[in-house]
Amino acid sequence: MEPPSPTSTLALDGTTTVPRLGFGAMQLPGRWNGPAADRAVSVAVARRAVELGALHIDTAAFYFSGGNRANEILREALHPYPAGVTIATKVGPLRDANGLMAGEAEPGQLRGLVEENLRELGVDVLDLVYLRVGRLGTDRADSLAERFAVLADLREEGLVRHLGVSNVTRAQLDEARTVAPVAAVQNQFGVLDQRDGDLVDFCATVDIAYMPFFALGGGHSPLDGDALAKVAERHGATPFQIAVAWGPARSPSIVQIPGTASLAHLEENMAAASIVLDADDLSLLAAGGRSAGA
Ligand SMILES: NC(=O)c1ccc[n+]([C@@H]2O[C@H](COP(=O)([O-])OP(=O)(O)OC[C@H]3O[C@@H](n4cnc5c(N)ncnc54)[C@H](OP(=O)(O)O)[C@@H]3O)[C@@H](O)[C@H]2O)c1
């Protein structure tokens, strides 16, 4: 069977259709700890993303840099949002006015955070809201049931269409599913970091979308390596394009949300939609992009 291509779609909770190649808005305001991006360019990037078919956009109210806020940039660029555009946001992490991480929201703070996203995006209902838990790279064992139940109530009230969980273990996903339907998981996963592969596979078996973050290395790891270079050469593509195309080919559960604040990088990443990786490519990349022999 041919692997799913980046142009295919999947349906959240069997209802809301999203393309397998979307867009991550975290870079739009600028770097996490500054400097802020050129807002006019970021507005243009958001508009172009939708023109190019990235109809699923991932954002958060805690994505800001200087005076730029990701949600407000999306609103300026796209409101009223064209039919078919799905905007996913997330709540949980707290950042102070200086941008420093300030712990995790208590259950009683979550409604206010959801309302902040509604306000900033200028919508009455949020398409998809993740409960984002824990810190990157730490042991993520905390119970999330009480917090997820708050989001489930907001969904019942009609403020949210679909719920997701982010940065979770399998146990935390299982726990969330006892509280309410989980439409999507957003964890760290990409061709260079495939440690979450079991959870990706599990999501495919239960029709949960898996939206990886840092699929392009997050700007922290260089996208290089023998296998990536070899597959890129085969397709006349760049390593970034192969990293984009690899996710949907790796699993039917994966929806890519590559992030950029650059129009040129956006065009490059979206052009990966036409790349269909074959079994040889997938086996070269199976152990990560860095080892051609594995
Ligand atoms: N749930 C979570 O905990 C969590 C954590 C992090 C991110 N996220 C979400 O996941 C999305 C993706 O993550 P991310 O943006 O941090 O990482 P990413 O998509 O892995 O990579 C983005 C980085 O790669 C660069 N880049 C993108 N395309 C490129 C290209 N074609 N050539 C060269 N460089 C390129 C970007 O710089 P330029 O801007 O210069 O292109 C940026 O530094 C975010 O937008 C956010 O929505 C979620």
Ligand as a Chemical Component Dictionary entry (heavy atoms), coordinates in Angstrom:
data_LIG
# 
_chem_comp.id                   LIG 
_chem_comp.type                 NON-POLYMER 
_chem_comp.pdbx_formal_charge   0 
_chem_comp.three_letter_code    LIG 
# 
loop_
_chem_comp_atom.comp_id 
_chem_comp_atom.atom_id 
_chem_comp_atom.alt_atom_id 
_chem_comp_atom.type_symbol 
_chem_comp_atom.charge 
_chem_comp_atom.model_Cartn_x 
_chem_comp_atom.model_Cartn_y 
_chem_comp_atom.model_Cartn_z 
_chem_comp_atom.pdbx_ordinal 
LIG N1  N1  N 0  2.951  21.531 22.231 1  
LIG C1  C1  C 0  4.183  21.968 22.406 2  
LIG O1  O1  O 0  4.782  21.795 23.460 3  
LIG C2  C2  C 0  4.875  22.676 21.278 4  
LIG C3  C3  C 0  6.239  23.015 21.397 5  
LIG C4  C4  C 0  6.845  23.650 20.334 6  
LIG C5  C5  C 0  6.121  23.939 19.177 7  
LIG N2  N2  N 1  4.807  23.609 19.086 8  
LIG C6  C6  C 0  4.028  23.847 17.846 9  
LIG O2  O2  O 0  4.684  23.157 16.799 10 
LIG C7  C7  C 0  4.941  24.048 15.713 11 
LIG C8  C8  C 0  6.235  23.652 15.044 12 
LIG O3  O3  O 0  7.294  23.775 15.967 13 
LIG P1  P1  P 0  8.509  24.793 15.782 14 
LIG O4  O4  O 0  8.133  25.900 14.862 15 
LIG O5  O5  O -1 9.014  25.151 17.119 16 
LIG O6  O6  O 0  9.617  23.852 15.139 17 
LIG P2  P2  P 0  9.830  23.219 13.681 18 
LIG O7  O7  O 0  8.641  23.315 12.842 19 
LIG O8  O8  O 0  10.473 21.911 13.905 20 
LIG O9  O9  O 0  11.003 24.149 13.112 21 
LIG C9  C9  C 0  10.904 25.526 13.039 22 
LIG C10 C10 C 0  12.323 26.049 12.865 23 
LIG O10 O10 O 0  12.831 25.615 11.621 24 
LIG C11 C11 C 0  13.122 26.755 10.792 25 
LIG N3  N3  N 0  12.653 26.400 9.449  26 
LIG C12 C12 C 0  11.380 26.062 9.070  27 
LIG N4  N4  N 0  11.351 25.759 7.758  28 
LIG C13 C13 C 0  12.610 25.889 7.301  29 
LIG C14 C14 C 0  13.214 25.725 6.036  30 
LIG N5  N5  N 0  12.505 25.328 4.980  31 
LIG N6  N6  N 0  14.556 25.958 5.908  32 
LIG C15 C15 C 0  15.288 26.347 6.978  33 
LIG N7  N7  N 0  14.781 26.534 8.209  34 
LIG C16 C16 C 0  13.449 26.310 8.370  35 
LIG C17 C17 C 0  12.366 27.905 11.391 36 
LIG O11 O11 O 0  13.069 29.105 11.190 37 
LIG P3  P3  P 0  12.467 30.246 10.205 38 
LIG O12 O12 O 0  11.379 30.939 10.936 39 
LIG O13 O13 O 0  13.668 31.102 9.957  40 
LIG O14 O14 O 0  12.004 29.563 8.972  41 
LIG C18 C18 C 0  12.387 27.545 12.885 42 
LIG O15 O15 O 0  13.615 27.923 13.490 43 
LIG C19 C19 C 0  4.990  25.431 16.363 44 
LIG O16 O16 O 0  4.745  26.448 15.424 45 
LIG C20 C20 C 0  3.936  25.301 17.419 46 
LIG O17 O17 O 0  2.674  25.586 16.833 47 
LIG C21 C21 C 0  4.190  22.981 20.112 48 
# 
loop_
_chem_comp_bond.comp_id 
_chem_comp_bond.atom_id_1 
_chem_comp_bond.atom_id_2 
_chem_comp_bond.value_order 
_chem_comp_bond.pdbx_ordinal 
LIG N1  C1  SING 1  
LIG C1  O1  DOUB 2  
LIG C1  C2  SING 3  
LIG C2  C3  SING 4  
LIG C2  C21 DOUB 5  
LIG C3  C4  DOUB 6  
LIG C4  C5  SING 7  
LIG C5  N2  DOUB 8  
LIG N2  C6  SING 9  
LIG N2  C21 SING 10 
LIG C6  O2  SING 11 
LIG C6  C20 SING 12 
LIG O2  C7  SING 13 
LIG C7  C8  SING 14 
LIG C7  C19 SING 15 
LIG C8  O3  SING 16 
LIG O3  P1  SING 17 
LIG P1  O4  DOUB 18 
LIG P1  O5  SING 19 
LIG P1  O6  SING 20 
LIG O6  P2  SING 21 
LIG P2  O7  DOUB 22 
LIG P2  O8  SING 23 
LIG P2  O9  SING 24 
LIG O9  C9  SING 25 
LIG C9  C10 SING 26 
LIG C10 O10 SING 27 
LIG C10 C18 SING 28 
LIG O10 C11 SING 29 
LIG C11 N3  SING 30 
LIG C11 C17 SING 31 
LIG N3  C12 SING 32 
LIG N3  C16 SING 33 
LIG C12 N4  DOUB 34 
LIG N4  C13 SING 35 
LIG C13 C14 SING 36 
LIG C13 C16 DOUB 37 
LIG C14 N5  SING 38 
LIG C14 N6  DOUB 39 
LIG N6  C15 SING 40 
LIG C15 N7  DOUB 41 
LIG N7  C16 SING 42 
LIG C17 O11 SING 43 
LIG C17 C18 SING 44 
LIG O11 P3  SING 45 
LIG P3  O12 DOUB 46 
LIG P3  O13 SING 47 
LIG P3  O14 SING 48 
LIG C18 O15 SING 49 
LIG C19 O16 SING 50 
LIG C19 C20 SING 51 
LIG C20 O17 SING 52 
# 
